Amino acid sequence: DTAVSQTPKYLVTQMGNDKSIKCEQNLGHDTMYWYKQDSKKFLKIMFSYNNKELIINETVPNRFSPKSPDKAHLNLHINSLELGDSAVYFCASSQGSLGAFFGQGTRLTVV
Amino acid sequence: GENVEQHPSTLSVQEGDSAVIKCTYSDSASNYFPWYKQELGKGPQLIIDIRSNVGEKKDQRIAVTLNKTAKHFSLHITETQPEDSAVYFCAASAGGTSYGKLTFGQGTILTVHP
């Protein structure tokens, strides 16, 4: 009964490949997010999305794109992967005035 | 945009001691301040939060204080236990339609020695 679940947990891929990370939340929240945690543990928001609005952090390369098939899912697609994309990616969700609830993370390693 | 500074980066205490982590923020529009605990290999877990209309909030061994004028807020953990060892993050949000849109501090690695 995991609240926010991501797959896969680990992803190792070569430079130049295209990959996707899936996220699902069963909390009934109306807003979902993707965060990136770098090697120094710094957490930074990449996207926030609800059924009305997609807000993109301006520092995120356009190789990254969120796709939401429905309210409970927000997948992250990454094209032409680069070494610098290696990080842990977290999906999160929130509702109203509650803070964000995070998934377990996907550790992406680009070789 | 918002900038959140967190100190110290590492904190080592003996079991039973208190631990204090401090954060400052820059954007006066921020009105929601959560704290997260992240254990190894896991996602950040919300442990306590405070809103700008409140100066202090307590939940068992954990308390948060907020000084809106000075733009700083703190996490206090009393009677620390080894299982409190983790990375702690403060964060700030302007709330509105997106309380989960957070700007995080750099994190504090807390180690509680038995």
gemmi code that builds the backbone of each chain (N, CA, C; Angstrom):
import gemmi

chains = {
    "A": [
        ("ASP", (0.830, -1.199, 0.000), (0.000, 0.000, 0.000), (0.877, 1.266, 0.000)),
        ("THR", (1.988, 1.219, -0.774), (2.909, 2.351, -0.857), (2.182, 3.566, -1.388)),
        ("ALA", (2.413, 4.746, -0.781), (1.692, 5.948, -1.154), (2.170, 6.511, -2.494)),
        ("VAL", (3.508, 6.676, -2.614), (4.102, 7.159, -3.852), (5.142, 6.120, -4.265)),
        ("SER", (4.932, 5.512, -5.408), (5.841, 4.451, -5.838), (6.473, 4.790, -7.177)),
        ("GLN", (7.749, 4.471, -7.274), (8.518, 4.744, -8.491), (9.134, 3.451, -8.992)),
        ("THR", (9.239, 3.350, -10.296), (9.959, 2.236, -10.902), (10.742, 2.746, -12.105)),
        ("PRO", (11.968, 2.228, -12.312), (12.651, 1.266, -11.452), (13.325, 1.949, -10.266)),
        ("LYS", (13.840, 1.187, -9.337), (14.574, 1.741, -8.209), (16.010, 2.076, -8.627)),
        ("TYR", (16.557, 1.261, -9.512), (17.896, 1.503, -10.049), (17.823, 1.441, -11.574)),
        ("LEU", (18.607, 2.315, -12.207), (18.627, 2.363, -13.668), (20.042, 2.698, -14.106)),
        ("VAL", (20.664, 1.783, -14.823), (22.011, 2.007, -15.356), (21.899, 1.982, -16.867)),
        ("THR", (22.414, 2.999, -17.517), (22.249, 3.104, -18.960), (23.436, 3.840, -19.576)),
        ("GLN", (23.552, 3.729, -20.875), (24.667, 4.367, -21.564), (24.299, 5.777, -22.008)),
        ("MET", (25.318, 6.583, -22.171), (25.143, 7.937, -22.702), (24.425, 7.876, -24.038)),
        ("GLY", (23.553, 8.832, -24.253), (22.861, 8.925, -25.525), (21.534, 8.194, -25.562)),
        ("ASN", (21.326, 7.285, -24.595), (20.060, 6.542, -24.575), (18.907, 7.416, -24.098)),
        ("ASP", (17.690, 6.924, -24.362), (16.463, 7.540, -23.858), (15.862, 6.592, -22.828)),
        ("LYS", (15.442, 7.153, -21.693), (14.883, 6.315, -20.646), (13.682, 7.000, -19.995)),
        ("SER", (12.882, 6.185, -19.312), (11.722, 6.699, -18.587), (11.701, 6.162, -17.171)),
        ("ILE", (11.195, 6.984, -16.269), (10.965, 6.570, -14.888), (9.469, 6.770, -14.631)),
        ("LYS", (8.856, 5.736, -14.039), (7.416, 5.815, -13.794), (7.125, 6.174, -12.347)),
        ("CYS", (6.033, 6.898, -12.136), (5.609, 7.262, -10.790), (4.098, 7.174, -10.682)),
        ("GLU", (3.667, 6.586, -9.580), (2.236, 6.472, -9.299), (1.983, 6.833, -7.843)),
        ("GLN", (0.911, 7.573, -7.596), (0.515, 7.854, -6.209), (-0.930, 7.431, -5.999)),
        ("ASN", (-1.166, 6.809, -4.830), (-2.517, 6.340, -4.517), (-3.132, 7.146, -3.380)),
        ("LEU", (-2.655, 8.381, -3.212), (-3.136, 9.244, -2.135), (-4.302, 10.129, -2.577)),
        ("GLY", (-4.611, 10.129, -3.860), (-5.664, 11.004, -4.365), (-5.231, 12.464, -4.447)),
        ("HIS", (-3.932, 12.713, -4.413), (-3.418, 14.080, -4.473), (-3.606, 14.664, -5.871)),
        ("ASP", (-3.691, 16.002, -5.921), (-3.945, 16.626, -7.212), (-2.699, 17.210, -7.868)),
        ("THR", (-1.590, 17.224, -7.154), (-0.361, 17.781, -7.718), (0.779, 16.797, -7.530)),
        ("MET", (1.578, 16.640, -8.579), (2.737, 15.746, -8.525), (3.979, 16.503, -8.955)),
        ("TYR", (5.133, 15.970, -8.541), (6.402, 16.665, -8.749), (7.499, 15.659, -9.097)),
        ("TRP", (8.533, 16.200, -9.730), (9.787, 15.485, -9.835), (10.890, 16.362, -9.239)),
        ("TYR", (11.710, 15.711, -8.380), (12.853, 16.356, -7.769), (14.109, 15.579, -8.159)),
        ("LYS", (15.229, 16.291, -8.204), (16.519, 15.673, -8.474), (17.415, 15.870, -7.260)),
        ("GLN", (18.060, 14.770, -6.821), (19.028, 14.862, -5.722), (20.406, 14.519, -6.260)),
        ("ASP", (21.321, 15.474, -6.178), (22.646, 15.255, -6.756), (23.559, 14.507, -5.785)),
        ("SER", (24.792, 14.349, -6.192), (25.738, 13.549, -5.403), (26.040, 14.166, -4.043)),
        ("LYS", (25.789, 15.462, -3.898), (25.987, 16.128, -2.607), (24.704, 16.165, -1.782)),
        ("LYS", (23.723, 15.420, -2.200), (22.440, 15.282, -1.496), (21.525, 16.493, -1.665)),
        ("PHE", (21.913, 17.427, -2.533), (21.073, 18.610, -2.679), (19.826, 18.275, -3.487)),
        ("LEU", (18.670, 18.648, -2.957), (17.379, 18.376, -3.588), (16.875, 19.613, -4.313)),
        ("LYS", (16.495, 19.436, -5.577), (16.012, 20.568, -6.350), (14.805, 20.166, -7.173)),
        ("ILE", (13.801, 21.017, -7.172), (12.591, 20.696, -7.922), (12.840, 20.818, -9.425)),
        ("MET", (12.279, 19.884, -10.161), (12.381, 19.921, -11.620), (11.050, 20.364, -12.236)),
        ("PHE", (9.970, 19.722, -11.805), (8.646, 20.010, -12.357), (7.602, 19.930, -11.247)),
        ("SER", (6.549, 20.731, -11.418), (5.345, 20.489, -10.646), (4.195, 20.449, -11.657)),
        ("TYR", (3.228, 19.575, -11.392), (2.166, 19.357, -12.395), (0.861, 18.993, -11.731)),
        ("ASN", (-0.207, 19.693, -12.123), (-1.543, 19.196, -11.829), (-2.322, 19.228, -13.133)),
        ("ASN", (-3.588, 18.909, -13.065), (-4.321, 18.741, -14.324), (-4.554, 20.061, -15.044)),
        ("LYS", (-4.091, 21.119, -14.442), (-4.287, 22.416, -15.073), (-2.983, 23.058, -15.533)),
        ("GLU", (-1.907, 22.717, -14.882), (-0.711, 23.517, -15.091), (0.565, 22.703, -14.929)),
        ("LEU", (1.482, 22.902, -15.868), (2.813, 22.324, -15.743), (3.778, 23.470, -15.505)),
        ("ILE", (4.516, 23.381, -14.404), (5.513, 24.414, -14.116), (6.879, 23.756, -14.197)),
        ("ILE", (7.705, 24.318, -15.041), (9.026, 23.749, -15.279), (10.077, 24.649, -14.663)),
        ("ASN", (10.987, 24.059, -13.899), (12.111, 24.817, -13.411), (12.978, 25.197, -14.614)),
        ("GLU", (13.280, 26.454, -14.738), (13.948, 26.949, -15.947), (15.345, 26.371, -16.141)),
        ("THR", (15.907, 25.791, -15.100), (17.249, 25.226, -15.253), (17.228, 23.797, -15.786)),
        ("VAL", (16.054, 23.206, -15.926), (15.969, 21.819, -16.392), (16.109, 21.776, -17.917)),
        ("PRO", (17.034, 20.983, -18.434), (17.194, 20.879, -19.904), (15.927, 20.325, -20.544)),
        ("ASN", (15.682, 20.722, -21.780), (14.448, 20.264, -22.435), (14.532, 18.799, -22.870)),
        ("ARG", (15.633, 18.130, -22.553), (15.723, 16.680, -22.756), (14.850, 15.935, -21.736)),
        ("PHE", (14.479, 16.655, -20.679), (13.628, 16.076, -19.643), (12.185, 16.499, -19.897)),
        ("SER", (11.269, 15.543, -19.874), (9.874, 15.915, -20.071), (8.969, 15.033, -19.210)),
        ("PRO", (8.050, 15.648, -18.475), (7.088, 14.883, -17.690), (5.884, 14.541, -18.558)),
        ("LYS", (5.317, 13.371, -18.284), (4.121, 12.957, -19.026), (3.136, 12.389, -18.014)),
        ("SER", (1.917, 12.908, -18.039), (0.915, 12.477, -17.071), (-0.271, 11.859, -17.789)),
        ("PRO", (-0.373, 10.520, -17.805), (-1.516, 9.884, -18.455), (-2.824, 10.093, -17.676)),
        ("ASP", (-2.704, 10.273, -16.364), (-3.875, 10.567, -15.539), (-3.405, 11.185, -14.233)),
        ("LYS", (-4.367, 11.528, -13.395), (-4.073, 12.281, -12.174), (-3.140, 11.538, -11.224)),
        ("ALA", (-3.126, 10.230, -11.277), (-2.350, 9.443, -10.326), (-0.940, 9.112, -10.818)),
        ("HIS", (-0.611, 9.498, -12.028), (0.685, 9.131, -12.612), (1.400, 10.342, -13.183)),
        ("LEU", (2.697, 10.385, -12.953), (3.536, 11.396, -13.592), (4.865, 10.732, -13.912)),
        ("ASN", (5.077, 10.423, -15.180), (6.294, 9.755, -15.611), (7.314, 10.786, -16.083)),
        ("LEU", (8.577, 10.409, -15.982), (9.659, 11.303, -16.402), (10.405, 10.662, -17.567)),
        ("HIS", (10.427, 11.354, -18.696), (11.157, 10.879, -19.858), (12.421, 11.702, -20.026)),
        ("ILE", (13.512, 11.000, -20.297), (14.791, 11.688, -20.473), (15.387, 11.233, -21.800)),
        ("ASN", (15.653, 12.178, -22.669), (16.255, 11.881, -23.974), (17.749, 12.173, -23.956)),
        ("SER", (18.473, 11.441, -24.787), (19.908, 11.697, -25.000), (20.654, 11.862, -23.678)),
        ("LEU", (20.615, 10.847, -22.852), (21.192, 10.919, -21.507), (22.661, 11.296, -21.520)),
        ("GLU", (23.040, 12.113, -20.549), (24.416, 12.580, -20.384), (24.943, 12.122, -19.029)),
        ("LEU", (26.280, 12.105, -18.914), (26.889, 11.683, -17.655), (26.362, 12.506, -16.476)),
        ("GLY", (26.175, 13.806, -16.707), (25.730, 14.705, -15.643), (24.299, 14.472, -15.182)),
        ("ASP", (23.580, 13.622, -15.896), (22.207, 13.304, -15.479), (22.191, 12.274, -14.359)),
        ("SER", (23.336, 11.673, -14.075), (23.404, 10.695, -12.990), (23.021, 11.360, -11.669)),
        ("ALA", (22.042, 10.795, -10.996), (21.504, 11.384, -9.760), (20.421, 10.447, -9.248)),
        ("VAL", (19.815, 10.851, -8.129), (18.622, 10.151, -7.648), (17.421, 11.045, -7.950)),
        ("TYR", (16.429, 10.485, -8.590), (15.239, 11.243, -8.967), (14.080, 10.796, -8.079)),
        ("PHE", (13.429, 11.798, -7.491), (12.304, 11.520, -6.601), (11.015, 12.084, -7.179)),
        ("CYS", (10.011, 11.263, -7.128), (8.657, 11.697, -7.426), (7.983, 12.053, -6.112)),
        ("ALA", (7.082, 13.026, -6.137), (6.367, 13.422, -4.927), (4.966, 13.865, -5.308)),
        ("SER", (4.100, 13.947, -4.302), (2.751, 14.451, -4.542), (2.296, 15.271, -3.347)),
        ("SER", (1.318, 16.139, -3.581), (0.752, 16.935, -2.487), (-0.695, 17.266, -2.789)),
        ("GLN", (-1.400, 17.669, -1.736), (-2.810, 18.036, -1.868), (-3.099, 19.195, -0.937)),
        ("GLY", (-3.709, 20.249, -1.476), (-4.068, 21.386, -0.652), (-2.877, 21.968, 0.076)),
        ("SER", (-3.034, 22.156, 1.404), (-1.987, 22.791, 2.200), (-1.068, 21.781, 2.883)),
        ("LEU", (-1.112, 20.535, 2.418), (-0.193, 19.530, 2.946), (1.110, 19.577, 2.158)),
        ("GLY", (2.200, 19.259, 2.834), (3.488, 19.224, 2.166), (3.611, 18.015, 1.263)),
        ("ALA", (4.740, 17.922, 0.604), (4.963, 16.871, -0.372), (5.299, 15.532, 0.285)),
        ("PHE", (4.754, 14.458, -0.292), (5.091, 13.104, 0.111), (5.936, 12.500, -1.000)),
        ("PHE", (7.082, 11.953, -0.621), (8.059, 11.500, -1.597), (8.037, 9.990, -1.785)),
        ("GLY", (8.412, 9.579, -3.007), (8.647, 8.173, -3.279), (10.031, 7.774, -2.801)),
        ("GLN", (10.405, 6.514, -3.085), (11.665, 5.966, -2.597), (12.851, 6.365, -3.456)),
        ("GLY", (12.584, 6.918, -4.614), (13.677, 7.388, -5.459), (14.102, 6.384, -6.514)),
        ("THR", (14.666, 6.892, -7.588), (15.261, 6.085, -8.655), (16.692, 6.560, -8.830)),
        ("ARG", (17.625, 5.651, -8.598), (19.037, 6.015, -8.771), (19.422, 5.778, -10.224)),
        ("LEU", (19.665, 6.837, -10.948), (20.044, 6.773, -12.357), (21.552, 6.927, -12.491)),
        ("THR", (22.172, 5.963, -13.147), (23.608, 6.030, -13.407), (23.821, 5.983, -14.910)),
        ("VAL", (24.463, 6.996, -15.434), (24.758, 7.055, -16.867), (26.236, 6.763, -17.057)),
        ("VAL", (26.530, 5.761, -17.885), (27.926, 5.342, -18.071), (28.378, 5.595, -19.518)),
    ],
    "B": [
        ("GLY", (14.394, 34.110, -6.972), (13.697, 33.002, -6.342), (14.134, 32.797, -4.913)),
        ("GLU", (13.515, 31.850, -4.269), (13.807, 31.538, -2.879), (15.181, 30.889, -2.742)),
        ("ASN", (15.851, 31.208, -1.624), (17.126, 30.587, -1.286), (17.065, 30.189, 0.190)),
        ("VAL", (17.374, 28.936, 0.474), (17.334, 28.432, 1.851), (18.734, 27.966, 2.245)),
        ("GLU", (19.229, 28.523, 3.331), (20.536, 28.141, 3.858), (20.346, 27.330, 5.140)),
        ("GLN", (21.083, 26.250, 5.273), (20.923, 25.339, 6.419), (22.274, 25.103, 7.071)),
        ("HIS", (22.262, 25.114, 8.421), (23.485, 24.879, 9.196), (23.150, 24.102, 10.473)),
        ("PRO", (24.042, 23.250, 10.959), (25.334, 22.915, 10.354), (25.169, 21.849, 9.261)),
        ("SER", (26.213, 21.564, 8.538), (26.140, 20.525, 7.517), (26.272, 19.133, 8.154)),
        ("THR", (26.992, 19.049, 9.255), (27.078, 17.803, 10.013), (26.925, 18.125, 11.488)),
        ("LEU", (26.322, 17.178, 12.218), (26.075, 17.354, 13.641), (26.208, 16.003, 14.318)),
        ("SER", (27.075, 15.953, 15.317), (27.304, 14.710, 16.031), (26.979, 14.922, 17.506)),
        ("VAL", (26.107, 14.085, 18.053), (25.696, 14.224, 19.456), (25.702, 12.865, 20.133)),
        ("GLN", (25.707, 12.901, 21.454), (25.586, 11.669, 22.244), (24.108, 11.382, 22.479)),
        ("GLU", (23.795, 10.120, 22.550), (22.416, 9.714, 22.833), (21.917, 10.417, 24.082)),
        ("GLY", (20.703, 10.976, 23.963), (20.126, 11.677, 25.097), (20.315, 13.180, 25.044)),
        ("ASP", (21.295, 13.637, 24.260), (21.508, 15.075, 24.098), (20.454, 15.654, 23.159)),
        ("SER", (20.431, 16.978, 23.096), (19.555, 17.674, 22.156), (20.322, 18.041, 20.894)),
        ("ALA", (19.595, 18.175, 19.796), (20.186, 18.581, 18.519), (19.365, 19.737, 17.952)),
        ("VAL", (20.070, 20.727, 17.423), (19.399, 21.887, 16.846), (19.953, 22.143, 15.446)),
        ("ILE", (19.055, 22.306, 14.495), (19.431, 22.603, 13.114), (18.725, 23.904, 12.723)),
        ("LYS", (19.485, 24.804, 12.094), (18.939, 26.120, 11.798), (18.902, 26.388, 10.295)),
        ("CYS", (17.870, 27.105, 9.876), (17.724, 27.482, 8.468), (17.302, 28.940, 8.350)),
        ("THR", (17.748, 29.577, 7.278), (17.275, 30.906, 6.938), (16.731, 30.876, 5.514)),
        ("TYR", (15.772, 31.748, 5.254), (15.205, 31.827, 3.919), (15.212, 33.276, 3.463)),
        ("SER", (15.061, 33.472, 2.162), (15.226, 34.827, 1.624), (13.914, 35.457, 1.150)),
        ("ASP", (12.952, 34.634, 0.734), (11.736, 35.159, 0.119), (10.641, 35.378, 1.163)),
        ("SER", (10.260, 36.614, 1.372), (9.242, 36.915, 2.378), (7.870, 36.347, 2.011)),
        ("ALA", (7.700, 35.908, 0.764), (6.433, 35.285, 0.355), (6.308, 33.848, 0.857)),
        ("SER", (7.397, 33.244, 1.289), (7.343, 31.873, 1.804), (6.522, 31.848, 3.078)),
        ("ASN", (5.615, 30.875, 3.177), (4.746, 30.817, 4.347), (4.559, 29.403, 4.894)),
        ("TYR", (5.293, 28.451, 4.338), (5.168, 27.071, 4.779), (6.569, 26.467, 4.857)),
        ("PHE", (6.871, 25.854, 6.035), (8.249, 25.426, 6.291), (8.246, 23.995, 6.852)),
        ("PRO", (8.412, 23.013, 5.984), (8.467, 21.620, 6.451), (9.895, 21.169, 6.718)),
        ("TRP", (10.002, 20.135, 7.521), (11.279, 19.478, 7.773), (11.151, 18.012, 7.343)),
        ("TYR", (12.214, 17.536, 6.695), (12.220, 16.160, 6.215), (13.407, 15.402, 6.798)),
        ("LYS", (13.185, 14.114, 7.014), (14.233, 13.198, 7.454), (14.463, 12.196, 6.335)),
        ("GLN", (15.715, 12.026, 5.938), (16.020, 11.073, 4.883), (17.009, 10.031, 5.394)),
        ("GLU", (16.567, 8.797, 5.435), (17.440, 7.687, 5.811), (18.077, 7.109, 4.557)),
        ("LEU", (19.162, 6.410, 4.755), (19.951, 5.899, 3.639), (19.107, 5.042, 2.699)),
        ("GLY", (19.135, 5.387, 1.430), (18.434, 4.605, 0.422), (16.935, 4.838, 0.377)),
        ("LYS", (16.456, 5.838, 1.107), (15.018, 6.107, 1.135), (14.717, 7.533, 0.690)),
        ("GLY", (13.456, 7.790, 0.459), (13.031, 9.132, 0.108), (12.867, 10.004, 1.343)),
        ("PRO", (12.866, 11.325, 1.176), (12.635, 12.231, 2.314), (11.255, 11.985, 2.914)),
        ("GLN", (11.220, 11.989, 4.233), (9.970, 11.766, 4.960), (9.631, 13.013, 5.762)),
        ("LEU", (8.427, 13.523, 5.568), (7.980, 14.711, 6.302), (7.825, 14.371, 7.784)),
        ("ILE", (8.532, 15.110, 8.645), (8.455, 14.817, 10.077), (7.706, 15.889, 10.851)),
        ("ILE", (7.752, 17.120, 10.413), (7.026, 18.193, 11.075), (7.032, 19.396, 10.144)),
        ("ASP", (6.047, 20.257, 10.300), (6.017, 21.480, 9.488), (5.457, 22.618, 10.311)),
        ("ILE", (5.677, 23.832, 9.836), (5.156, 25.010, 10.527), (4.755, 26.039, 9.481)),
        ("ARG", (3.690, 26.755, 9.792), (3.203, 27.774, 8.863), (3.478, 29.146, 9.437)),
        ("SER", (3.407, 30.155, 8.587), (3.907, 31.479, 8.969), (3.056, 32.163, 10.026)),
        ("ASN", (1.869, 31.651, 10.295), (1.031, 32.279, 11.320), (1.259, 31.667, 12.709)),
        ("VAL", (2.274, 30.799, 12.783), (2.574, 30.105, 14.040), (4.044, 30.308, 14.368)),
        ("GLY", (4.371, 30.491, 15.650), (5.767, 30.712, 16.024), (6.489, 29.454, 16.463)),
        ("GLU", (5.703, 28.484, 16.955), (6.333, 27.268, 17.460), (5.353, 26.115, 17.341)),
        ("LYS", (5.896, 24.922, 17.121), (5.062, 23.723, 17.041), (5.861, 22.561, 17.590)),
        ("LYS", (5.190, 21.704, 18.361), (5.892, 20.592, 18.990), (5.151, 19.283, 18.728)),
        ("ASP", (5.930, 18.232, 18.529), (5.373, 16.892, 18.350), (6.309, 15.913, 19.035)),
        ("GLN", (5.969, 15.543, 20.251), (6.766, 14.631, 21.070), (8.176, 15.191, 21.244)),
        ("ARG", (9.200, 14.540, 20.716), (10.584, 14.992, 20.943), (11.049, 16.025, 19.920)),
        ("ILE", (10.182, 16.357, 19.006), (10.574, 17.267, 17.929), (9.807, 18.580, 18.047)),
        ("ALA", (10.499, 19.695, 17.859), (9.855, 21.001, 17.876), (10.466, 21.861, 16.781)),
        ("VAL", (9.647, 22.745, 16.253), (10.139, 23.719, 15.282), (9.754, 25.106, 15.747)),
        ("THR", (10.634, 26.065, 15.486), (10.347, 27.464, 15.787), (10.525, 28.280, 14.516)),
        ("LEU", (9.782, 29.352, 14.416), (9.840, 30.218, 13.244), (9.888, 31.668, 13.683)),
        ("ASN", (10.864, 32.385, 13.154), (10.951, 33.831, 13.363), (10.777, 34.472, 11.994)),
        ("LYS", (9.553, 34.891, 11.722), (9.238, 35.402, 10.393), (9.946, 36.721, 10.116)),
        ("THR", (10.136, 37.524, 11.132), (10.797, 38.819, 10.950), (12.245, 38.627, 10.517)),
        ("ALA", (12.912, 37.701, 11.189), (14.318, 37.435, 10.884), (14.477, 36.442, 9.749)),
        ("LYS", (13.393, 35.849, 9.301), (13.406, 34.853, 8.236), (14.284, 33.662, 8.611)),
        ("HIS", (14.102, 33.140, 9.809), (14.787, 31.903, 10.126), (13.903, 30.970, 10.928)),
        ("PHE", (14.183, 29.696, 10.783), (13.426, 28.657, 11.476), (14.374, 27.535, 11.877)),
        ("SER", (13.994, 26.827, 12.936), (14.894, 25.833, 13.519), (14.150, 24.554, 13.871)),
        ("LEU", (14.911, 23.476, 13.842), (14.410, 22.161, 14.270), (15.138, 21.772, 15.550)),
        ("HIS", (14.371, 21.372, 16.555), (14.945, 20.952, 17.832), (14.528, 19.510, 18.090)),
        ("ILE", (15.514, 18.662, 18.325), (15.236, 17.271, 18.686), (15.782, 17.053, 20.089)),
        ("THR", (14.921, 16.665, 21.020), (15.364, 16.399, 22.388), (15.506, 14.895, 22.606)),
        ("GLU", (16.282, 14.559, 23.624), (16.479, 13.148, 24.007), (16.786, 12.284, 22.784)),
        ("THR", (17.802, 12.674, 22.056), (18.111, 11.995, 20.796), (18.401, 10.508, 21.010)),
        ("GLN", (18.040, 9.732, 19.982), (18.242, 8.291, 19.992), (19.017, 7.900, 18.738)),
        ("PRO", (19.708, 6.773, 18.753), (20.477, 6.367, 17.570), (19.632, 6.313, 16.288)),
        ("GLU", (18.374, 5.967, 16.423), (17.513, 5.905, 15.236), (17.153, 7.280, 14.671)),
        ("ASP", (17.540, 8.339, 15.379), (17.371, 9.692, 14.836), (18.469, 10.014, 13.827)),
        ("SER", (19.506, 9.197, 13.769), (20.602, 9.421, 12.820), (20.075, 9.348, 11.393)),
        ("ALA", (20.308, 10.426, 10.636), (19.799, 10.533, 9.268), (20.256, 11.885, 8.713)),
        ("VAL", (19.834, 12.174, 7.480), (20.028, 13.506, 6.919), (18.720, 14.271, 7.076)),
        ("TYR", (18.795, 15.471, 7.610), (17.618, 16.301, 7.825), (17.662, 17.492, 6.879)),
        ("PHE", (16.524, 17.762, 6.272), (16.400, 18.883, 5.349), (15.311, 19.835, 5.819)),
        ("CYS", (15.618, 21.126, 5.786), (14.564, 22.114, 5.927), (14.139, 22.533, 4.523)),
        ("ALA", (12.975, 23.119, 4.423), (12.466, 23.556, 3.122), (11.501, 24.719, 3.329)),
        ("ALA", (11.263, 25.432, 2.240), (10.333, 26.558, 2.275), (9.469, 26.536, 1.026)),
        ("SER", (8.232, 27.001, 1.200), (7.296, 27.054, 0.081), (6.432, 28.300, 0.225)),
        ("ALA", (6.031, 28.845, -0.909), (5.116, 29.985, -0.878), (3.670, 29.529, -0.811)),
        ("GLY", (3.444, 28.217, -0.732), (2.092, 27.705, -0.553), (1.217, 27.996, -1.756)),
        ("GLY", (0.104, 28.597, -1.531), (-0.821, 28.881, -2.622), (-1.411, 27.597, -3.173)),
        ("THR", (-1.224, 27.360, -4.466), (-1.763, 26.149, -5.092), (-0.766, 25.001, -5.057)),
        ("SER", (0.391, 25.206, -4.475), (1.441, 24.199, -4.595), (2.340, 24.161, -3.369)),
        ("TYR", (1.831, 23.619, -2.263), (2.627, 23.527, -1.040), (3.780, 22.551, -1.179)),
        ("GLY", (3.679, 21.682, -2.177), (4.761, 20.722, -2.371), (5.875, 21.234, -3.247)),
        ("LYS", (5.755, 22.455, -3.724), (6.809, 23.051, -4.528), (7.803, 23.690, -3.560)),
        ("LEU", (8.844, 22.944, -3.252), (9.727, 23.272, -2.140), (11.116, 23.688, -2.595)),
        ("THR", (11.684, 24.640, -1.862), (13.103, 24.966, -1.981), (13.774, 24.408, -0.739)),
        ("PHE", (14.750, 23.535, -0.942), (15.374, 22.833, 0.168), (16.678, 23.496, 0.615)),
        ("GLY", (16.989, 23.313, 1.893), (18.315, 23.616, 2.391), (19.275, 22.511, 1.975)),
        ("GLN", (20.542, 22.679, 2.328), (21.586, 21.772, 1.848), (21.638, 20.454, 2.613)),
        ("GLY", (20.909, 20.366, 3.718), (20.893, 19.127, 4.485), (21.875, 19.130, 5.642)),
        ("THR", (21.512, 18.407, 6.715), (22.373, 18.225, 7.882), (22.463, 16.734, 8.177)),
        ("ILE", (23.692, 16.229, 8.198), (23.884, 14.825, 8.558), (23.980, 14.752, 10.071)),
        ("LEU", (22.945, 14.156, 10.691), (22.918, 14.008, 12.149), (23.359, 12.602, 12.520)),
        ("THR", (24.336, 12.524, 13.390), (24.791, 11.231, 13.906), (24.600, 11.225, 15.412)),
        ("VAL", (23.852, 10.245, 15.909), (23.635, 10.102, 17.345), (24.416, 8.872, 17.810)),
        ("HIS", (25.384, 9.109, 18.678), (26.240, 8.031, 19.163), (25.645, 7.395, 20.409)),
        ("PRO", (25.579, 6.048, 20.433), (25.000, 5.371, 21.610), (25.876, 5.566, 22.832)),
    ],
}
model = gemmi.Model(1)
for chain_id, residues in chains.items():
    chain = gemmi.Chain(chain_id)
    for i, (resn, *xyz) in enumerate(residues, 1):
        res = gemmi.Residue()
        res.name, res.seqid = resn, gemmi.SeqId(i, " ")
        for name, pos in zip(("N", "CA", "C"), xyz):
            atom = gemmi.Atom()
            atom.name, atom.element = name, gemmi.Element(name[0])
            atom.pos, atom.b_iso = gemmi.Position(*pos), 0.0
            res.add_atom(atom)
        chain.add_residue(res)
    model.add_chain(chain)
structure = gemmi.Structure()
structure.add_model(model)
structure.setup_entities()
